[in-house]
C-alpha cells in the first residue's frame, strides 16, 4: 500500500459479497483499504465486469484519474498483480 500512498492514490475493493463477509475478509487480510459491497451488482454492471448469466464478476482493476476517466484496466482470473496499476498511478502523479 505504501507505493500507492506515495502516488496520492485511493485504493478501494468492490465485491458482490455481503458486508458481513467483507468485514470478515478485511480483518482476515489486515486490509489497509476499504472493502465495499456491490451486492446488487449495480457498479459491476456499470463497469462491464458482470457476467449476466452466472451473475459473477471478473477480477478487474481500474485506475481512474481525478476527472473520473478510466486510464488503466487490468483483468485476470487470479489475484491481480498491482504493477500495471502502480505504473498508471505514477504516470498520473507526474501530470
C-alpha positions as a Markdown table, in Angstrom:
| # | Residue | x | y | z |
|---|---|---|---|---|
| 1 | Unk | 0.0 | 0.0 | 0.0 |
| 2 | Unk | 2.9 | 2.3 | 0.6 |
| 3 | Unk | 3.6 | 2.8 | -3.1 |
| 4 | Unk | 0.0 | 3.6 | -3.8 |
| 5 | Unk | 0.1 | 6.2 | -0.9 |
| 6 | Unk | 3.2 | 7.7 | -2.4 |
| 7 | Unk | 1.3 | 8.4 | -5.6 |
| 8 | Unk | -1.6 | 10.1 | -3.8 |
| 9 | Unk | -3.9 | 7.2 | -4.7 |
| 10 | Unk | -7.0 | 5.8 | -3.0 |
| 11 | Unk | -7.5 | 2.1 | -3.2 |
| 12 | Unk | -10.9 | 0.5 | -2.9 |
| 13 | Unk | -12.0 | -3.1 | -3.2 |
| 14 | Unk | -15.5 | -3.7 | -4.5 |
| 15 | Unk | -17.1 | -7.1 | -4.3 |
| 16 | Unk | -20.6 | -8.6 | -4.7 |
| 17 | Unk | -20.2 | -10.3 | -1.2 |
| 18 | Unk | -22.4 | -9.2 | 1.7 |
| 19 | Unk | -21.0 | -6.5 | 4.0 |
| 20 | Unk | -20.5 | -9.0 | 6.9 |
| 21 | Unk | -18.4 | -11.2 | 4.6 |
| 22 | Unk | -16.3 | -8.3 | 3.5 |
| 23 | Unk | -15.8 | -7.2 | 7.1 |
| 24 | Unk | -14.5 | -10.7 | 7.9 |
| 25 | Unk | -12.1 | -10.7 | 4.9 |
| 26 | Unk | -10.9 | -7.2 | 5.7 |
| 27 | Unk | -9.9 | -8.3 | 9.2 |
| 28 | Unk | -8.5 | -11.6 | 8.0 |
| 29 | Unk | -6.3 | -9.9 | 5.4 |
| 30 | Unk | -5.4 | -6.9 | 7.5 |
| 31 | Unk | -6.6 | -4.8 | 4.6 |
| 32 | Unk | -5.4 | -1.2 | 4.6 |
| 33 | Unk | -8.2 | -0.1 | 2.2 |
| 34 | Unk | -12.0 | 0.0 | 2.3 |
| 35 | Unk | -13.9 | -3.1 | 1.0 |
| 36 | Unk | -17.2 | -2.1 | -0.5 |
| 37 | Unk | -20.2 | -4.3 | -1.2 |
| 38 | Unk | -21.9 | -4.2 | -4.6 |
| 39 | Unk | -24.4 | -7.0 | -3.6 |
| 40 | Unk | -27.0 | -5.7 | -6.0 |
| 41 | Unk | -24.3 | -5.7 | -8.8 |
| 42 | Unk | -25.1 | -2.1 | -9.9 |
| 43 | Unk | -21.4 | -1.0 | -10.1 |
| 44 | Unk | -20.3 | -4.3 | -11.6 |
| 45 | Unk | -22.8 | -3.9 | -14.4 |
| 46 | Unk | -21.9 | -0.2 | -15.0 |
| 47 | Unk | -18.2 | -1.1 | -15.3 |
| 48 | Unk | -18.9 | -4.1 | -17.6 |
| 49 | Unk | -17.4 | -6.8 | -15.4 |
| 50 | Unk | -20.6 | -8.7 | -14.6 |
| 51 | Unk | -21.4 | -11.9 | -16.4 |
| 52 | Unk | -25.2 | -11.7 | -16.7 |
| 53 | Unk | -25.7 | -15.4 | -17.0 |
| 54 | Unk | -23.7 | -16.5 | -13.9 |
| 55 | Unk | -24.0 | -13.2 | -12.0 |
| 56 | Unk | -20.3 | -13.5 | -11.2 |
| 57 | Unk | -17.9 | -10.7 | -11.7 |
| 58 | Unk | -14.4 | -10.8 | -13.2 |
| 59 | Unk | -11.4 | -9.7 | -11.1 |
| 60 | Unk | -10.6 | -6.4 | -12.6 |
| 61 | Unk | -8.5 | -3.4 | -11.5 |
| 62 | Unk | -9.4 | 0.1 | -12.8 |
| 63 | Unk | -7.3 | 3.2 | -12.4 |
| 64 | Unk | -9.5 | 6.2 | -12.6 |
| 65 | Unk | -8.0 | 9.7 | -12.8 |
| 66 | Unk | -9.2 | 12.8 | -10.9 |
| 67 | Unk | -11.6 | 13.7 | -13.7 |
| 68 | Unk | -13.3 | 10.3 | -13.5 |
| 69 | Unk | -11.6 | 8.9 | -16.7 |
| 70 | Unk | -10.5 | 5.3 | -16.7 |
| 71 | Unk | -6.8 | 5.3 | -17.6 |
| 72 | Unk | -5.9 | 1.6 | -17.0 |
| 73 | Unk | -7.8 | -1.7 | -16.8 |
| 74 | Unk | -6.3 | -5.0 | -15.8 |
| 75 | Unk | -8.4 | -8.2 | -15.8 |
| 76 | Unk | -7.3 | -11.6 | -14.5 |
| 77 | Unk | -8.8 | -14.9 | -13.2 |
| 78 | Unk | -6.2 | -14.9 | -10.5 |
| 79 | Unk | -5.2 | -12.4 | -7.9 |
| 80 | Unk | -4.2 | -9.3 | -9.8 |
| 81 | Unk | -0.6 | -8.1 | -9.8 |
| 82 | Unk | -0.7 | -4.4 | -8.9 |
| 83 | Unk | 2.3 | -3.4 | -11.1 |
| 84 | Unk | 0.2 | -2.1 | -14.0 |
| 85 | Unk | -2.0 | 0.0 | -11.7 |
| 86 | Unk | 1.1 | 1.3 | -9.9 |
| 87 | Unk | 2.7 | 2.4 | -13.2 |
| 88 | Unk | -0.5 | 4.1 | -14.3 |
| 89 | Unk | -0.8 | 5.9 | -10.9 |
| 90 | Unk | 2.9 | 7.0 | -11.2 |
| 91 | Unk | 2.2 | 8.5 | -14.6 |
| 92 | Unk | -0.8 | 10.4 | -13.4 |
| 93 | Unk | 1.2 | 11.8 | -10.5 |
| 94 | Unk | 3.7 | 13.3 | -13.0 |
| 95 | Unk | 0.9 | 15.2 | -14.9 |
